[in-house]
Amino acid sequence: MRSSCARLILALSAALSARTLPAQTIVTKVLAKPDAEFAEPFTEVTSVRELRDGRVLVTDRREKLLTVIDFATNKSVKIGREGAGPAEFSIPTRLFATNGDSTLLWDPGNSRLLVITPGAKADGVFIPELANGTRVDDNPLGIDAKGVFYFRDTRWAPEKQSIDLAVVLRLVNQAKHFDTLASLAIPLGERSATSALPNGLLRSYTNLPMAPIDLAAVAPDGRVAIVRVSDYHIEWIAPNGVITKGAPQTFSHIKVTDAEKAAFLKTLIRPGNIITQVNGAVSASAVPKTVPRVPPEFRSLFDEKNMTWPATVPPFLAGAATVAPDGTLWVLRTRPHDDPIPTYDLFGARGQLVGRVALPKGTKLAGFGANAAYLIRSDDDELRHLQRYRLPR
């Protein structure tokens, strides 16, 4: 009897001790100094992809360039050229790693992907399609290590709903149909437009600035991370459909003051080209002689006085989620406008917070290598410099 009581007391003591253990301390690691910076600047770095030999593919959408650079020699070589031929592209945007160290460049201007060999040569085009020959023209969300494609497609919600929905679709090329993996909450009634400004700048417009939105990102092993904005938690969807849900994360409720509004509106001005879509055809133009104006029917929506702002800033904004080669999800946290340090939350395979990484002041994450992060530094002339940082262990 005494033995049983002793065991019960020990069990209760252990349970109480477990409850009173302090929460895990999350360490913020700092990317303090680059180990390399490429000598030649860029105008607008759109995507970065490290090859196995250490060279790096870079797209510059404004200059319409695809280059391979070598940090060891500080030399760059152009790949392909502008056009619609088998080794050409119209709008160089995102780079996706695929089988055997090959790369696919998403070219929305030609609604296809340009194939880049491991030797950094343009080698034809690839068009995802269904078994019946139907082309898939949606922008890819990601491509896993097996070459499976993931897309994001908007589905407008029925009336009386408070949100619209987007869906994450999975396509094994030449399959009969898409697999629908998840639904994403997106702002109801959001409208956007882009207009050219002098000196090669663009101004983006939105009637719902800082709107909360769910995000999705694809891991190399085919898992898909869903970042839910309602309570800031992570859901990992395995290739077999099993969902692993992480705990909600705490975050600061930053009030949307006039200062926050002004700082956000400044981020809507950037260098680049206007991308338009007419009857399914996508095109990009340099800054025209006549500056295009926002259509009259939308102009009032984009008037700053008529914009609908949230009361507080969401924990993250569009484009904030990406998956590193090791499968860790990085999510860029929002921060007050006077905080110049970008900080990422890092999440593991169970959706748990495993760490944080702070970038240098005013830099932007452009992509990853096997053991490196590639950041963009902007100078006083608004030129972009590509830097390589070793990932902290």
Buried (B, 14 or more C-beta within 10 A) or exposed (E): EEEEEEEEEEEEEEEEEEEEEEEEEEEBBEBEEBEBBBEEBBBBBBBBBBBEEEBBBBBBBBBBBBBBBBBEEEBBEEBBEBEEEEBBBBBBBBBBBBEEBBBBBBBBBBBBBBBBBEEBEBBEBBEBBBEEEEEBBBEBBBBBEEBBBBBBBEEEBEEEEEBBBBBBBBBEBEBEEBBEBBBBBBBBEBEEBBBBEEEBBBBBBBBBBBBBBBBBBBBBEBBBBBBBBEEBBBBBBBBEEEEBEBEEBEBEEBEBEEEBBEEBBEEBEBBBBBBEEEEEEBBBEEBEEEEBEBEEEBEEBBEEEEBBBBEBBBBBBBEBBBBBBEBBBBBBBBBEBEEEEBBBBBBBBEBBBBBBBBBBEEBBBBBBBEEBBBBBBEEEEBBBBBBBBBBBE
